[in-house]
Amino acid sequence: MVKRRPLLRAAAELLNAANGLRPLGREGYASTLVFAFGWPTSEMSPLYMAGSMADAVRRGTRGDFRGTRGRIALLLTAVAWALLWLIHRRNVAAQPFFEDPLREALGDDYQAIAEAARPGRRRRVGVPPNDVVRRRYMERADTVQYGPHRRVNRADIWRRADLPRDGKAPVLLQVPGGGWAIGVRRPQAYPLLSHLAEHGWVCVSIDYRVSPRHTWPDHIVDVKRALAWIKAHIAEYGGDPDFVTITGGSAGGHLSALAALTAGDPQFQPGFEEADTTVAAAVPIYGRYDWVSTLGDGRKEFVGFLEKFVVKKPISSDRQVFVDASPGYRLRPDAPPFFILHGRDDSIIPVAEGREFAASLKAVSTSPVVYAEIPHAQHAFDFYYGSPRAHYTAQSVEEFLSWVRATRGAAVPD
């Protein structure tokens, strides 16, 4: 039994590396396991490979690679390392897939235009992956209560310490993901929030009510409350209430898209119907945009999850609730500018959902709609500091939002 362990371990490492290279399953509940093991491998491959190599040295020293089985195990481990190296090289080479869609939609000079609108940058782009980074941009008083639900209506405000309180800096609201069941603001979107804070933005990252304890539409109501709070109070922190944007990933992508398309909708603003909840731009990332259709990979299971845990009503008798909750059914000509990002290898939310939403919105909206489809990217590709794709995401989102700020009120480019 002892002799078989190195071979089994090597086979497991190779299988995990292969899953990181390309998801081994995209249908049903198995896709969650594929993501859970594949995301760290696909976005943290250098760390994963370094740890594997160090452990291989330890195991080799104790003789795990002796004999035929041991040599086969070492060969399989080496193949896994080769796959991890390939994953990292693909990640590094992904930058054009973020930039080219922006250039095509906004014009070849979009970066120069964005540069002119930046409020200023204090230091080098790129920050170490630890909680010190978040605190660097936050003062102790900058965790605020934005709504009446004390345990969950909390928000962190990211701002540079040297940012003037009357600076009218551009503002971003970050809505966390988590399948409408987690919704925890820390540590989601830290690469993006750090990058924007460096460039002089004020960012607000929120918690919100989640299921199954709470029922839809509590989630979007809290997002709307956060927008209303920002419009009323962000000037106290140096932000510009007249330029508020929104982003989020996964469930946060759904909520940010829905918020952007339902400004002032009393259905989602009970008790604060008159509050201004408009946004200047939206950046949903690997989001869910359709709560109705059961056609496609994982769609039937997803709608069943909504019926049981989130909406808590059957779609057969309460279809309108699901329709109203779907950004894809709320398209409008006066939608704000959108930058939609999705990974082609997303095993949680198939890329077709982002692709179809972007195409449908582009056909209706008079504002720019940019769609970036990132090859080989899993769900949550923007989460980890050390991931090249997280850096490219932060950079491209900042450039898009700065371009919107610079061209606000101007004609839409051809």
LOMAR-945661 format. One record per residue (C-alpha): z, x, y; residue in three letters. Coordinates in steps of 0.25 Angstrom, whole numbers, plus 5000, padded with zeros to 4 digits. Each point is the difference from the previous one (the first is absolute). Last residue first. Example, Ala and Ser with C-alpha at 12.3 -4.5 7.8 and 13.67 -1.06 7.14 Angstrom:
c3, c1, c2, residuo
5029, 5055, 4996, Ser;
5002, 4994, 4986, Ala;
This chain:
c3, c1, c2, residuo
4863, 4924, 5218, Asp;
5013, 5003, 5007, Pro;
5009, 4989, 5004, Val;
5000, 4998, 5015, Ala;
5012, 5005, 5008, Ala;
5013, 4992, 5002, Gly;
5008, 5010, 4992, Arg;
4991, 5013, 4999, Thr;
5011, 5010, 5001, Ala;
5011, 4992, 4993, Arg;
4990, 4997, 4989, Val;
4997, 5015, 4999, Trp;
5014, 5004, 4999, Ser;
5002, 4990, 4989, Leu;
4989, 5006, 4992, Phe;
5004, 5014, 5002, Glu;
5014, 4997, 4996, Glu;
4996, 4993, 4988, Val;
4990, 5012, 4996, Ser;
5011, 5010, 5002, Gln;
5011, 4993, 4992, Ala;
4990, 4997, 4989, Thr;
4995, 5014, 4999, Tyr;
5014, 5005, 4999, His;
5004, 4991, 4989, Ala;
4987, 5003, 4993, Arg;
5003, 5015, 5001, Pro;
5013, 4996, 4992, Ser;
5012, 5009, 5004, Gly;
5007, 4989, 5008, Tyr;
4999, 4989, 4989, Tyr;
4997, 4986, 5003, Phe;
4985, 4999, 5004, Asp;
4995, 4998, 4986, Phe;
5008, 4988, 4998, Ala;
4991, 4994, 4989, His;
4991, 5011, 4994, Gln;
4989, 5007, 5007, Ala;
4988, 5006, 4992, His;
4990, 4996, 5011, Pro;
5006, 4995, 5013, Ile;
4993, 4987, 5005, Glu;
5001, 5000, 5015, Ala;
4996, 4987, 5007, Tyr;
4999, 4999, 5015, Val;
4999, 4986, 5007, Val;
4997, 5001, 5015, Pro;
5002, 4987, 5008, Ser;
4991, 4988, 5000, Thr;
5005, 4996, 4986, Ser;
4993, 4991, 4990, Val;
4991, 5008, 4991, Ala;
5010, 5012, 5002, Lys;
5011, 4992, 4995, Leu;
4992, 4996, 4987, Ser;
4996, 5014, 4997, Ala;
5014, 5006, 5003, Ala;
5006, 4989, 4991, Phe;
4990, 5003, 4989, Glu;
5002, 5015, 5000, Arg;
5016, 4999, 5000, Gly;
5000, 4990, 4988, Glu;
4989, 5008, 4993, Ala;
5009, 5012, 5000, Val;
5009, 4994, 4989, Pro;
5015, 4998, 5005, Ile;
5009, 5007, 4990, Ile;
4991, 5009, 4993, Ser;
4994, 5006, 5013, Asp;
4989, 5010, 4995, Asp;
4991, 4997, 5012, Arg;
5011, 5001, 5010, Gly;
5000, 4990, 5012, His;
5000, 5002, 5015, Leu;
4998, 4989, 5010, Ile;
4999, 5003, 5015, Phe;
4999, 4987, 5008, Phe;
4997, 4997, 5014, Pro;
5007, 4987, 5005, Pro;
4995, 4986, 4995, Ala;
4993, 4992, 5010, Asp;
4989, 4996, 4990, Pro;
5010, 4994, 4990, Arg;
5003, 5003, 4985, Leu;
5012, 4992, 4995, Arg;
4996, 4998, 4986, Tyr;
4999, 5015, 4996, Gly;
5014, 5002, 5007, Pro;
5005, 4991, 4989, Ser;
5014, 4993, 5003, Ala;
4993, 4987, 5005, Asp;
4992, 4999, 4987, Val;
5012, 5002, 4991, Phe;
5008, 4989, 5007, Val;
4988, 4992, 5000, Gln;
4999, 5000, 4985, Arg;
5013, 4993, 4998, Asp;
4998, 4991, 4988, Ser;
4992, 5009, 4991, Ser;
5005, 5013, 5007, Ile;
5013, 4997, 4994, Pro;
5012, 5002, 5009, Lys;
5011, 5012, 5001, Lys;
4992, 5006, 5011, Val;
5005, 5014, 4997, Val;
5006, 5001, 4985, Phe;
4994, 4990, 4991, Lys;
4987, 4996, 5007, Glu;
4998, 5013, 5006, Leu;
5001, 5007, 4987, Phe;
4991, 4990, 4993, Gly;
4989, 5003, 5011, Val;
5002, 5015, 4997, Phe;
4998, 4998, 4985, Glu;
4988, 4992, 5002, Lys;
4994, 5010, 5010, Arg;
5003, 5013, 4991, Gly;
4985, 5004, 4999, Asp;
4991, 4989, 5006, Gly;
5000, 4985, 5002, Leu;
5013, 4993, 5003, Thr;
4997, 4997, 5014, Ser;
5010, 4994, 5010, Val;
5009, 5011, 5005, Trp;
4989, 5008, 5006, Asp;
5002, 5012, 5010, Tyr;
5009, 5009, 4992, Arg;
5001, 5014, 5007, Gly;
4996, 5014, 4997, Tyr;
5002, 5004, 5014, Ile;
5000, 4989, 5012, Pro;
4997, 5007, 5013, Val;
5001, 4989, 5011, Ala;
4996, 5001, 5015, Ala;
5005, 4995, 5014, Ala;
5010, 4990, 4994, Val;
5004, 4986, 5004, Thr;
5014, 4995, 4997, Thr;
5003, 4994, 5014, Asp;
5012, 4991, 4998, Ala;
4997, 4985, 5003, Glu;
5003, 4995, 4986, Glu;
5014, 5007, 4999, Phe;
5007, 4990, 4992, Gly;
4991, 5000, 4988, Pro;
4989, 5011, 5002, Gln;
4992, 5000, 4987, Phe;
4995, 4986, 5001, Gln;
5000, 5001, 5015, Pro;
4988, 5009, 4999, Asp;
5001, 5009, 5013, Gly;
4992, 5012, 4994, Ala;
4995, 4996, 4986, Thr;
4989, 5011, 4997, Leu;
5009, 5012, 5004, Ala;
5012, 4994, 4993, Ala;
4992, 4998, 4987, Leu;
4994, 5014, 5000, Ala;
5014, 5006, 5002, Ser;
5006, 4991, 4989, Leu;
4989, 5004, 4990, His;
5001, 5014, 5003, Gly;
5015, 5000, 5000, Gly;
4998, 4994, 4986, Ala;
4992, 5012, 4997, Ser;
5001, 5009, 5012, Gly;
5003, 4997, 5014, Gly;
4995, 5001, 5014, Thr;
5001, 4993, 5014, Ile;
4996, 5003, 5014, Thr;
5007, 4997, 5013, Val;
4994, 5003, 5014, Phe;
5005, 4991, 5010, Asp;
5014, 5002, 4996, Pro;
4999, 5015, 5004, Asp;
5011, 5008, 4995, Gly;
5010, 5009, 5007, Gly;
5012, 4995, 4992, Tyr;
5004, 4989, 5010, Glu;
4985, 4996, 5000, Ala;
5002, 4996, 4986, Ile;
5009, 4988, 5003, His;
4992, 4987, 5001, Ala;
4987, 5003, 4994, Lys;
5007, 5008, 4989, Ile;
5009, 4989, 4997, Trp;
4989, 4990, 4999, Ala;
4993, 5009, 4990, Leu;
5012, 5002, 4992, Ala;
5002, 4985, 5000, Arg;
4985, 4999, 4995, Lys;
5003, 5009, 4989, Val;
5013, 4992, 4996, Asp;
4992, 4987, 5000, Val;
4990, 5008, 4991, Ile;
5010, 5002, 4989, His;
5008, 4987, 5001, Asp;
4986, 4993, 4997, Pro;
5003, 5000, 4988, Trp;
5013, 4999, 4993, Thr;
5013, 5009, 5001, His;
5008, 5005, 4989, Arg;
4988, 5002, 4991, Pro;
4995, 5006, 5009, Ser;
5001, 5008, 5013, Val;
5006, 4998, 5014, Arg;
4995, 5011, 5009, Tyr;
5003, 5015, 5003, Asp;
4992, 5006, 5012, Ile;
4994, 5013, 5005, Ser;
4997, 5001, 5015, Val;
4992, 5011, 5005, Cys;
4999, 5005, 5015, Val;
4988, 5009, 5001, Trp;
5000, 5014, 5007, Gly;
4991, 5008, 4991, His;
5012, 5005, 4992, Glu;
5005, 4986, 4998, Ala;
4986, 4996, 4994, Leu;
5001, 5012, 4990, His;
5014, 4997, 4996, Ser;
4997, 4985, 4998, Leu;
4988, 5003, 4992, Leu;
5007, 5010, 4991, Pro;
5012, 4991, 4999, Tyr;
4992, 4988, 4995, Ala;
5011, 4995, 4991, Gln;
5014, 5007, 5000, Pro;
5007, 4992, 5003, Arg;
4995, 4986, 5005, Arg;
5004, 4992, 4987, Val;
4991, 4988, 4998, Gly;
5005, 4998, 4985, Ile;
4995, 4987, 4994, Ala;
4988, 4997, 5008, Trp;
4992, 5009, 4990, Gly;
5007, 5013, 5006, Gly;
4993, 5003, 5014, Gly;
5005, 5004, 5013, Pro;
4996, 4994, 5013, Val;
4998, 5010, 5011, Gln;
4999, 4995, 5015, Leu;
4992, 5010, 5008, Leu;
5002, 5002, 5016, Val;
4992, 5007, 5010, Pro;
5009, 5007, 5011, Ala;
5003, 4993, 5013, Lys;
5008, 5012, 5005, Gly;
5012, 4994, 5006, Asp;
5010, 5005, 4991, Arg;
4993, 5013, 5000, Pro;
4997, 5007, 4987, Leu;
5008, 5013, 4998, Asp;
5008, 4996, 4988, Ala;
4987, 4995, 4993, Arg;
5000, 4986, 4995, Arg;
5002, 4993, 4987, Trp;
5007, 4987, 5001, Ile;
5007, 4996, 4987, Asp;
5001, 4985, 4997, Ala;
5010, 4990, 4994, Arg;
4998, 4985, 4997, Asn;
5005, 5002, 4986, Val;
5015, 5000, 5000, Arg;
5002, 4993, 5014, Arg;
4990, 4988, 4998, His;
4999, 4996, 5014, Pro;
4989, 5009, 5004, Gly;
4996, 5013, 5006, Tyr;
5013, 5008, 4998, Gln;
4998, 5014, 5004, Val;
5001, 5014, 4995, Thr;
4996, 5009, 5012, Asp;
5015, 5002, 5005, Ala;
5001, 5012, 4991, Arg;
4988, 5006, 5006, Glu;
4987, 5002, 4992, Met;
4989, 5010, 5000, Tyr;
5008, 5011, 4993, Arg;
5007, 4990, 4992, Arg;
4987, 4997, 4992, Arg;
4996, 5015, 4998, Val;
5014, 5003, 4995, Val;
4998, 4990, 4989, Asp;
4991, 5010, 4993, Asn;
4986, 5003, 4997, Pro;
4997, 5011, 5010, Pro;
4991, 4996, 5012, Val;
4985, 5002, 5003, Gly;
4993, 4999, 5013, Val;
5005, 5011, 5010, Arg;
5009, 4997, 5011, Arg;
5001, 4991, 5013, Arg;
4989, 4991, 5000, Arg;
4995, 4991, 5012, Gly;
4997, 4986, 5003, Pro;
4987, 5000, 4993, Arg;
4989, 4992, 5007, Ala;
4991, 5012, 5003, Ala;
5001, 5005, 4986, Glu;
4995, 4986, 4994, Ala;
4987, 5001, 5008, Ile;
4998, 5014, 4995, Ala;
5003, 4996, 4986, Gln;
4990, 4988, 5001, Tyr;
4989, 5008, 5005, Asp;
4991, 4998, 4988, Asp;
5001, 4985, 5001, Gly;
5011, 4989, 4997, Leu;
4994, 4994, 4987, Ala;
4993, 5012, 4994, Glu;
5010, 5010, 5005, Arg;
5012, 4992, 4995, Leu;
4993, 4999, 4987, Pro;
4997, 5015, 4999, Asp;
5015, 5004, 5004, Glu;
5008, 4995, 4988, Phe;
4990, 5003, 4989, Phe;
4997, 5013, 5007, Pro;
5014, 5005, 4998, Gln;
5000, 4998, 4985, Ala;
4997, 5015, 4996, Ala;
5015, 5004, 4999, Val;
5003, 4988, 4991, Asn;
4989, 5004, 4991, Arg;
5005, 5014, 4999, Arg;
5014, 4995, 4997, His;
4994, 4992, 4988, Ile;
4992, 5011, 4995, Leu;
5013, 5009, 5000, Trp;
5007, 4989, 4992, Leu;
4989, 4999, 4990, Leu;
5000, 5015, 4998, Ala;
5015, 5000, 4998, Trp;
4998, 4989, 4989, Ala;
4990, 5009, 4993, Val;
5011, 5011, 5000, Ala;
5010, 4991, 4994, Thr;
4990, 4996, 4989, Leu;
4998, 5015, 4997, Leu;
5014, 5003, 5000, Leu;
5003, 4988, 4990, Ala;
4988, 5005, 4992, Ile;
5007, 5014, 5000, Arg;
5013, 4994, 4996, Gly;
4995, 4992, 4989, Arg;
4993, 5012, 4994, Thr;
5012, 5009, 5000, Gly;
5008, 5004, 5012, Arg;
5000, 4992, 5013, Phe;
5014, 4995, 5000, Asp;
5006, 5014, 4999, Gly;
5012, 5000, 5009, Arg;
4992, 5008, 5011, Thr;
4988, 4990, 4998, Gly;
5009, 4988, 5004, Arg;
5005, 5007, 5012, Arg;
4986, 5004, 5005, Val;
4995, 4986, 4997, Ala;
5011, 4995, 5008, Asp;
4996, 5008, 5012, Ala;
4985, 4996, 4998, Met;
5004, 4985, 4999, Ser;
5008, 5001, 5013, Gly;
4989, 5007, 5007, Ala;
4990, 4990, 4995, Met;
5008, 4988, 5004, Tyr;
5002, 5006, 5014, Leu;
4985, 5003, 5001, Pro;
4996, 4986, 4995, Ser;
5009, 4992, 5010, Met;
4990, 4989, 5003, Glu;
4993, 4997, 4987, Ser;
5011, 5004, 4991, Thr;
5011, 4992, 5008, Pro;
4990, 4988, 5000, Trp;
4996, 5000, 4986, Gly;
5014, 4998, 4993, Phe;
5004, 4988, 5008, Ala;
4985, 4995, 5002, Phe;
4997, 5000, 4985, Val;
5013, 4993, 4998, Leu;
4996, 4989, 5010, Thr;
4986, 4999, 4994, Ser;
5006, 4996, 4987, Ala;
5004, 4987, 5006, Tyr;
4986, 4995, 4999, Gly;
4987, 5008, 5002, Glu;
4998, 5014, 5006, Arg;
5003, 5009, 4989, Gly;
4998, 5015, 4998, Leu;
4999, 5004, 5015, Pro;
4991, 5012, 5002, Arg;
5005, 5014, 5004, Leu;
5014, 4996, 5000, Gly;
4999, 4993, 4986, Asn;
4993, 5012, 4995, Ala;
5012, 5009, 5005, Ala;
5010, 4990, 4993, Asn;
4992, 5001, 4987, Leu;
5000, 5015, 5001, Leu;
5015, 5000, 5002, Glu;
5003, 4991, 4989, Ala;
4991, 5008, 4991, Ala;
5008, 5012, 5004, Ala;
5013, 4994, 4997, Arg;
4995, 4995, 4986, Leu;
4995, 5014, 4997, Leu;
5013, 5007, 5005, Pro;
5008, 4989, 4992, Arg;
4993, 5002, 4986, Arg;
5008, 5013, 4996, Lys;
5013, 4993, 5002, Val;
4997, 4989, 4991, Met;
